Amino acid sequence: MNCDIFKILCLRANGEFTCNYGAGQKVNLGWATAAPDWSVRRLFADRGYALARAMFRRGIAPWATTCEQCVGLQRNEPFSHDVPTKRLEKLLVEPSLACALRCPSCSRVDLATERPGSTFLSVDIWRRVLASLREEGYLVDLFFFCGLGEPLAHPQLEDIIDCGREFFPTTPVAINTNGNYKFKDAFPRGSYPDRLIVSVDGLDQSSYERYRINGNVARALQFMHDARHAPGRAPAVEWKYILFRYDDSDVELIAAQQKAAKLDIDSLQFVLTHTVEKSTRFTPENIEELPIVWSRAYPETTPNLYFKRPEARPLSVTNSEKLAGFGGADRVRINIDYCRSWSGRLMLRGWAMGYDGSGPRRLRIFIGEHEAGVAEVGLAREDVWHVYPSLGNRRTGFNAVCEIPHALTGAVAKVTLVYDAPDGASFQFPVDYDLGHTGAEQFNHHCP
């Protein structure tokens, strides 16, 4: 039995470390303090993590009922965290438990009355956590500011962002927000995150406010506009649109994509949810009916529905630097982050860049022998820039939505990306995918 609480830390606004999934938000794994001798090493050695390690080694869920409800429990996986890893996939941070909105499925109000301690994360505690991670040689792949409250409600949010960059200058910072703020008031000093994920469920106020009670859709849309046109190093902007039964008409979904294109944001994700307000028009079983009309729009699910999410499983390497005999070696890099085959379409996301930092002139997509389309290139990828800062290219991302050819037989397909360089050279990067694979395989492997 295994769990990812050993590689994803979740720090709450009151300084408490908890499990990172919703079901485990009341499970205490320890506390952070601003004391100079506080350490991550002791956190992993103390009661919470020690209990988890001992129980997982024996194949027993440490917090029985809570663990059984958790989508992150890996029942049939061998335990792999006897020695704490020195690399964290994510550090989830809840800067604030305060929020002006009253979303029906949010447990924030109930927890605010039960949870001890501060509503806002102490900058001194945050600094001590970061200092300990650096002192003890940890790598952190991502700082993700989210949680049950609104991160932008923290009065010292820019200090929190600056602290993260002081201790881990190459780690990207992402924030999930409802966007009901004036952008310049939220970031008066210009200390922006690398990515903003803005939850705006609907384009009309009448549908939007059904879930985002007390929210203003015009303000949230203006926030995305201002973020996209911020002076200096503007953040990447992603619109997160949860599909509810009152915001899922074709007219509104198409209008949202048209608005996203006009705003020129980086992407728009339509999220299938499991909550009682969920859309009944669109489910993982009929997602092909979702009217996708913009190349940067794509479907997604909440973690509770990951087991139903189609995942094209790679059968060969997805990073060109790992492909023996790649024709573009020492010239270009190509990486496919994921491939999905929903709605009779193939959806690819990734990044591509020359060794000199230049972007591709064009990135063509072939499925088998059929030229299926051309990727949209030049999308913001601050995470890639953090790895290759000297190349100076912050817009190495690509996104492609291609029709799967009717002539394709069988579940396995060869997907080839053809990188057309500015100097006229072309380089082919083939990857074999099992298009019949879904998240259910992983889910069923984990579940009895």
N, C-alpha and C positions, 0 to 999 in steps of 0.2 A: 504494500500500500504506500502511496506517495502523495505529496502535496507540494504546491509551489510557494508556500508561505516562507520557505527558506531562501528564495531567490527574488521575491517581490515583497518589500517592506511597505507597510501601510501606517503612516503617522497621522494621528488625528489632531484636531485643533487644540485639544487639552493636553497634548504631549503623550497620549496613550498609543501604544502599538497594538493593532488588532489584526485579525485575519483580513485579507484584502477583498474577499467576495462578500456580497450582501448578507448572506446567511450567517457569516462569521463576524459581523461588525460589533457584536457584543462580547466576543471572545477576547479577553485581555491576554496579551503576550508579553507585556512589560511596559515600563514607563521611561520616557526620556526626561532628563533634567538639564539645567544649565551648569551643573557642577563640573569643575575642571576634570574630575576623575571619572565622569560618566563615559562608558565605552560600549560600542556595538558588540565587542567580544563578550562582555559580561551579559548583555541582553540575550545573546544566543545561548549563553551558558545557564541563564536563570530558569526559574520554574516553568514558565510558559513554553519555551522552546524545548527545554529538557523533557517535559512531559510529552510533547508532540513527537520528539525523536524516539523516545522509549516505546510509545504506543504504535507508531507507524512501523517500527522494526518488527513488532509482534503481529502486524497485520490487523490492528484494531484502530478504529477511528477514535481519536482522543476526546472529542466532544460529540458523543454519539449522535444525538438527534440533529444537532447543528450541522455536523459533518455530512450526514446522510442527505441533507437538503442542499448541499453545496455543489455547484457545477464544477468546482475545481478539484474535487476529490478523485484521485486516480486509483481506483480500487484494486486493479490487477497489475499495477506497475510496481516493480521492486523499489524499495526505499533507496534513495540515492543521495541523502544529505547527512550522513554520519559526521562528516567534517563540513562545517559551514563554508559555502562557496565564497570566494573573494570577488565575485561578480554579481551585481544585482541587475536583473532585467529591467526593473522599474523601482523607483521610489515614489509611491503614491502619497501625496501630501494633501491634507485637508487644511487649508489656511484658515478657514472660517466655518463656523456652524450657523452663522447668521444668513438670512435670506429674506428679501421682501416678498417673494412669490410664495404661493401656497398650492403647490402641485399636489393633486389628490393622492398619488401613489407614493409620495415621498414620506419617509419616516422621520424626517428631521425634527418636526415639532415634538413628537413623542420622546425622541432621544434627547432633545435639548432639556427636557424636564428630568430625565433620568441620569444623564451623564454628568459626572463631577468635573470640576475644573473650568478653565477659561473657554470662552466662545471663540477667541482668536488665538492662533498659534503664536507663542512667544518667539520673537526674533532671536533672543539669546538661546533658547532651547534649540531652535533650528540651526543656529550657528554651531552649537556644540555637537549636534548629530553629524553635521557635515565635517567638522574638524576630526571627529573620531573616525569616520569612514576613511578620510584621507590618511590619517595617522596610521591606520591599520591596513592600508594598502588595498582598499576596495576600489573596484571600477563600478560605475553606475551608468547604465545605458540610457536612462531617461528619467527626468523629473516630470511627474504628471500631477499638476495641481487640480484636484477635483474634490470629491467628497459629498457630504449631504448638504453642506452650506454653499454659499456663493463665494468663490475665491476672490472676486473683485470687491467684496464687502470688507476685506481686510484693510485697515487703514495704513498698513506698512507693506503692502504687497510688493512694491518695487524693491524695498529692502530685502525681502525674501528672495526675489528673483536675483538680485545682485549678489546675495550671499552664495546662492547656488553656483553662480558663475565664478565667484572668487575662488571657491574650493575645487570646482570641477568645470573648468572653462570650456571643455569640449563636449559636455553633456547637454543635449537639447532640453529645452524647457517647453512643456505644453500645458495649456490651461483649458479646461472645460467650463464654459460660462453660459449664463442665459442672455448675456449681452444687453441687459436693460440698464445701460450706463452710457454716459457720454464718453467716448473713447479717450479724449484728451484729459478728462477728469480722472479716469481710471489709471492712466499712465502719464502723469504730468511731467516727469523727468525724461520720458522716452525710453525707459527700461522695459522694452517689450519682451514677451516670450517669443520663442521660435515659431510656435504654432498656437493658434486659437481655434478651438472647436466650439462653435456657437449653436446652442440648442434653440431652434426656432421652428415650432411645430405648426405650420400653417402660414399662409400668406395673407389671409383675411383676419382682421381683428376678432370677428365673431367666432371663427373656428379656433384661432390661436388661444384665446383667453379661456376656452373651455377647460384646457389643462393648465396652461400657464396663468393661473389666477393671479390678478394684480399686475400682470405683464402687459407690455405695450409693443406690438409687433413692429410698428413704425420705428420705434426707438432701437429695437434689436437689429432691424435692417440697416438703419443708419450707422449703428455700431460696426457692422461688417464692412460697410462702405468706407468708413473712416479708417478702420484697421487696414484695409487693402491699400489705402492711399496715405498711410502714415509716413511722416518724414523720416529719413534715415533708414535703418535696417527694419523695414516693415515685416511683421509676422506673416507666415502662411495662414490662410483663413479657410476653414472648413465649416460648411453649414450642415448641422445635424438635424434632420427632420424625422421625428418619430411618427410612425403611421398609427393614428387613432381612428376610431370609427367616424369622427366628425371632421377630419382634415384630409380624407383619402379620395376625394373625387378626382377624376381624370383632369377636369378643368383646373383645379387648384394645383395638382401635382405638375402639370405642364407649365402652368403660370409660374410656379416656384422655380423650375428649371430655367425658364426665360429670364426671370429676375436674377438668378444666380449668374447667368451668362452676362447680363448687363452689369452686374457688380464686378464681374471678372474675378471672382473668388477662385480658390484652387480646386475645390471639389464640393459636391453635395451628396451626402449619404442619406438614403431613405431607410430608416431603421424599423424592422419588424420587432414588436415588443410582445411580452408575455402578460402584461398587466390587464386588469379588467376592462380598461378603456381601449384595448387593442383594436386595430382594424379587423373587421370580419371580411372585408373585400379581398385583402391581400394576406396570404400566409406563405410559409416556405413551400407549400405544395402547389400554389398557383402563382408564384412570383413572376412567371413569364407574362402575366397580364399587366404588370406594372408598366406604365407608359414612359419609358426612358427615351427622351428626345435630345439630350445634351450629353456630349462625350465625357464630361467630368462627373456625371451623376451615376451612382451605383447603389445597389441594395446591400444592406447589412442586417445583422440581428443582434439582439441583446445576448449576453453570455448564456442565459437560460435556454436559448434556442440554438446554440452553436451546434448541437448534435444533429440538427436538421439542415444545416447550411451546406450546400454543395461546395466541395473543395476538390479542385483538380490536383491530384497527387503527382508531384514530379517523380519521374523514373530515372532522371539523369540530373546532372548538376545545373543549378540555376544562376551561378555566378561564372562569368566568362573566364575569370582568372584561374578557375579550377578545372577548366576544360582542356585536356591535353590536345595539342595540335590546333588550338584556336588561331585562326588566320589573323586576328587583330591583336595578338599578344604584343605587349609593349607599345600598342598604339591607342587602344580604346578599352574601356571597361563597360560591361553590361550586366545588370543584375535584375532578375525578376523577383519581386517581393511576393506576389501571389498571383494565382490564376484560378478563375472560377468560371463555371459554365452554366449560368442561369439564363433563362428566357430564350434558349436557343442561340445564345450569344456567348462569346468568349470574352472575359474581362481580365485584362492584364494591367498590373501596376508595378512600377519599378523605377530604376534610374539608369542613365547612360551618359558617359562622358569620355572625352579624349584624355590621354595622359597629360596633355598640355592645358587641360581645363576647358577646352572648347566643347560645345554641344554638337550633337549630330545635325546635319543639314536636313535629314529625314530619317525616320525609323519605320521601316515597312514590316508588316506582319504577314507571315505565311502560315496557313494551316494545311499540312500535307504539301501538295504541289500548288494549292490554290492561294493566290494573293488576296488576303482577306481584308486588308485595310492598312491605314497609316496611323501610327500613334500620335497623340498630341504630346509634344515635347515642351521643355522649358518651364515645367511646373516646379514650385518651390520645394526643395529638399534640404532643409537646414541640417538634418542629421548627417547627410552625406558631406555637406560643407564642413561640419565639425571634424570629420575624419580626414578631409583633404583641404584644410583651410588655405594653404599656400597657393592653391589653384584658383581661388577666388570665385568659384561658380556656385551660387546658391540655388540655381534653378536647373537641376539635373534630372528632375523627375519626368516620368512619362505615364500616360494613361491611354489605354486602348480598349475600345468596345467593338468587337468584330462579329459578324454573322458566321455561325458555324456552317460550313458547306454541307448541303444535303447529301452529297456524294460520299461523305465520311462514313465509313463502316467500322463497327467495333468501338470499344471504349478508349483505345489508346490512339493518341494523335501526336504527330510531330509538329511542334510550334517553332517556327524559325523567325528570329528577329534579324533583319538586315539593316545594319548601321551604315548609312550613307554619310561619309565624312565630308567636311567642307572642301577638301582638296580633290574630291571626286572618287576617292577610294571607297570600296564597300566591303563589309565584313559580315559574315553569316554566323549567327549563334543559335544552334538548334537545341531544343529541350523536348524530351518526350514526356507526355502527361497522360495519366489515367483520368479521363473525363467522367468516368462512372463512379469515382470515389466521392463520398460525402462525409460530413462530420459525424454521421451515425456510426461509421466504422470505429472511430476513436471512442465515441460515447459508449457503444456496446462493448468495446474492449475494457472500458473502465467499470462498467456496470454489470451486475449479475443477470 
